[in-house]
């Protein structure tokens, strides 16, 4: 992740609010990597495809699961690629 540090941002309430305002319906969660005991998961808004490998899951944008992704965790980080933060 160190080489990609500038392209990812930690998932925040502000990002969630923006996505809700943009009528995002669901979020795909895909495992990116593990670095020094911390597992990074990428959040992808309104992704239409699941890879089928069991490493990704879809969650409704307005759900307890997505709210839980905002909580701090010692071993897990939910991140968003900058391409999903650009305004249409």
C-alpha positions in Angstrom: 0.0 0.0 0.0 2.9 2.4 0.5 3.3 3.0 -3.2 -0.4 3.6 -3.5 -0.8 5.7 -0.3 -1.7 8.9 -2.3 -4.5 7.2 -4.2 -6.4 5.9 -1.2 -8.2 7.8 1.6 -9.7 6.4 4.8 -13.5 5.9 4.6 -15.2 8.7 6.6 -18.7 10.0 7.4 -18.1 12.7 4.8 -17.5 10.2 2.1 -20.6 8.2 3.1 -22.7 11.4 3.1 -21.4 12.3 -0.4 -22.2 8.8 -1.7 -25.7 9.0 -0.2 -26.3 12.4 -1.9 -25.1 10.9 -5.2 -27.7 8.1 -4.8 -25.2 5.3 -4.4 -27.3 2.1 -3.7 -24.7 -0.2 -2.4 -20.9 -0.6 -1.7 -18.7 -3.5 -2.7 -16.0 -4.4 -0.2 -12.9 -6.0 -1.7 -9.8 -7.1 0.2 -6.7 -5.2 -1.0 -3.7 -6.2 1.1 -2.3 -6.8 4.6 0.5 -4.6 5.8 2.1 -5.1 9.2 -0.9 -6.9 10.6 -3.5 -4.4 9.3 -5.9 -5.6 6.6 -7.0 -3.0 4.0 -10.4 -3.3 2.3 -11.3 -1.1 -0.6 -14.9 0.3 -0.8 -16.3 0.6 -4.3 -19.6 2.4 -4.8 -22.3 0.8 -7.0 -19.9 -1.8 -8.4 -21.9 -4.2 -10.7 -19.6 -7.2 -10.6 -18.6 -9.6 -7.9 -15.4 -11.5 -8.6 -16.8 -14.7 -7.2 -13.7 -15.5 -5.3 -15.3 -15.0 -1.9 -13.1 -12.0 -1.1 -15.7 -9.3 -1.8 -19.2 -8.6 -0.6 -22.0 -6.1 -1.4 -23.7 -4.0 1.3 -26.6 -1.6 1.0 -25.3 2.0 1.5 -27.8 2.6 4.3 -27.0 -0.3 6.6 -25.5 -1.1 10.0 -22.6 -2.9 8.2 -21.6 0.3 6.4 -21.9 2.3 9.6 -19.6 -0.2 11.3 -16.9 0.5 8.7 -16.6 4.0 10.1 -15.6 2.7 13.5 -11.8 2.7 14.3 -10.2 -0.7 14.3 -6.7 -1.8 15.2 -6.4 -4.5 12.5 -8.8 -3.3 9.7 -8.9 -0.2 7.5 -11.6 0.6 5.0 -10.3 2.8 2.2 -11.6 4.5 -0.9 -9.7 5.1 -4.1 -9.6 8.7 -5.2 -11.3 7.8 -8.5 -14.5 7.1 -6.5 -14.3 10.5 -4.8 -14.4 12.6 -8.0 -17.6 14.5 -8.7 -19.6 13.8 -11.8 
